[in-house]
Amino acid sequence: AGAIEAAVAGVPHFQTKSRSPGVRPWEWIRWRVDACARAASATGLDPNRCEALRNIGAALLEPYRLEFERVEKQHVEALRLHQQQQQQLAEEAARKAEQRLGCLCCYASDCSAGYGLRHAAEMQQKLQRVEVPRARHKGAKAEFREHAPVAPMQRSGHSPSLP
């Protein structure tokens, strides 16, 4: 009687013992089948019957294992697609923010600040290197306008006469 109680105590119970977070349910059930086979062996059951019990349990678990893996793959794929979409949205937002931050006068060949196209290339490089947080967009625009003001005539394509 003591050997049977010891064997039964060695069998994990799903309701009383919690699974580790990283253990898949089908693995836990497989461990339980193995523990039952060990318990049967400890009580003196023929080793061939214990192995048969283990094989029957494994055969019964196979469809569940395949289903668990299929569902797990679906979840992993859904997570991957979600992350990819989030990355694309972030890249699109960064690209739009970069376009909004561009210095308007830098695209004119005769910039009143005297910078011209060289300044436009430098500003593009700065924008590519530095990601400006959304809350600073308004301040960043004002900063660009301070060092390179845009005259109304330049925006329309007309160049004022230089003194």
Contacts in CASP RR format, 6 or more apart in sequence:
PFRMAT RR
TARGET T0000
AUTHOR 0000-0000-0000
METHOD contacts of the structure
MODEL  1
AGAIEAAVAGVPHFQTKSRSPGVRPWEWIRWRVDACARAASATGLDPNRC
EALRNIGAALLEPYRLEFERVEKQHVEALRLHQQQQQQLAEEAARKAEQR
LGCLCCYASDCSAGYGLRHAAEMQQKLQRVEVPRARHKGAKAEFREHAPV
APMQRSGHSPSLP
3 42 0 8 1.000
3 43 0 8 1.000
4 43 0 8 1.000
6 42 0 8 1.000
7 38 0 8 1.000
7 39 0 8 1.000
7 40 0 8 1.000
7 42 0 8 1.000
7 43 0 8 1.000
8 39 0 8 1.000
10 35 0 8 1.000
10 38 0 8 1.000
10 39 0 8 1.000
11 32 0 8 1.000
11 35 0 8 1.000
11 36 0 8 1.000
11 39 0 8 1.000
12 28 0 8 1.000
12 31 0 8 1.000
12 32 0 8 1.000
12 35 0 8 1.000
14 28 0 8 1.000
14 29 0 8 1.000
14 32 0 8 1.000
19 25 0 8 1.000
19 28 0 8 1.000
24 68 0 8 1.000
24 72 0 8 1.000
25 64 0 8 1.000
25 68 0 8 1.000
26 61 0 8 1.000
26 64 0 8 1.000
26 65 0 8 1.000
26 68 0 8 1.000
29 61 0 8 1.000
29 64 0 8 1.000
30 57 0 8 1.000
30 58 0 8 1.000
30 61 0 8 1.000
30 65 0 8 1.000
33 53 0 8 1.000
33 54 0 8 1.000
33 57 0 8 1.000
33 58 0 8 1.000
33 61 0 8 1.000
34 54 0 8 1.000
36 53 0 8 1.000
37 50 0 8 1.000
37 51 0 8 1.000
37 53 0 8 1.000
37 54 0 8 1.000
38 50 0 8 1.000
40 49 0 8 1.000
40 50 0 8 1.000
40 53 0 8 1.000
41 47 0 8 1.000
41 50 0 8 1.000
94 131 0 8 1.000
97 132 0 8 1.000
97 134 0 8 1.000
97 137 0 8 1.000
98 127 0 8 1.000
98 128 0 8 1.000
100 137 0 8 1.000
100 141 0 8 1.000
101 127 0 8 1.000
101 132 0 8 1.000
101 137 0 8 1.000
101 140 0 8 1.000
101 141 0 8 1.000
101 144 0 8 1.000
102 123 0 8 1.000
102 127 0 8 1.000
102 141 0 8 1.000
102 144 0 8 1.000
103 119 0 8 1.000
103 120 0 8 1.000
103 123 0 8 1.000
103 144 0 8 1.000
103 145 0 8 1.000
103 148 0 8 1.000
104 150 0 8 1.000
104 155 0 8 1.000
105 111 0 8 1.000
105 112 0 8 1.000
105 113 0 8 1.000
105 115 0 8 1.000
105 116 0 8 1.000
105 148 0 8 1.000
105 149 0 8 1.000
105 150 0 8 1.000
105 151 0 8 1.000
105 154 0 8 1.000
106 115 0 8 1.000
106 116 0 8 1.000
106 117 0 8 1.000
106 119 0 8 1.000
106 120 0 8 1.000
106 123 0 8 1.000
106 148 0 8 1.000
107 120 0 8 1.000
108 116 0 8 1.000
108 154 0 8 1.000
108 157 0 8 1.000
108 159 0 8 1.000
109 116 0 8 1.000
109 117 0 8 1.000
110 116 0 8 1.000
110 154 0 8 1.000
110 159 0 8 1.000
110 162 0 8 1.000
111 119 0 8 1.000
111 148 0 8 1.000
111 154 0 8 1.000
112 148 0 8 1.000
112 149 0 8 1.000
112 150 0 8 1.000
112 151 0 8 1.000
112 154 0 8 1.000
112 160 0 8 1.000
113 119 0 8 1.000
113 147 0 8 1.000
113 148 0 8 1.000
113 149 0 8 1.000
115 122 0 8 1.000
115 148 0 8 1.000
119 148 0 8 1.000
123 144 0 8 1.000
132 140 0 8 1.000
151 160 0 8 1.000
153 159 0 8 1.000
153 160 0 8 1.000
154 160 0 8 1.000
END
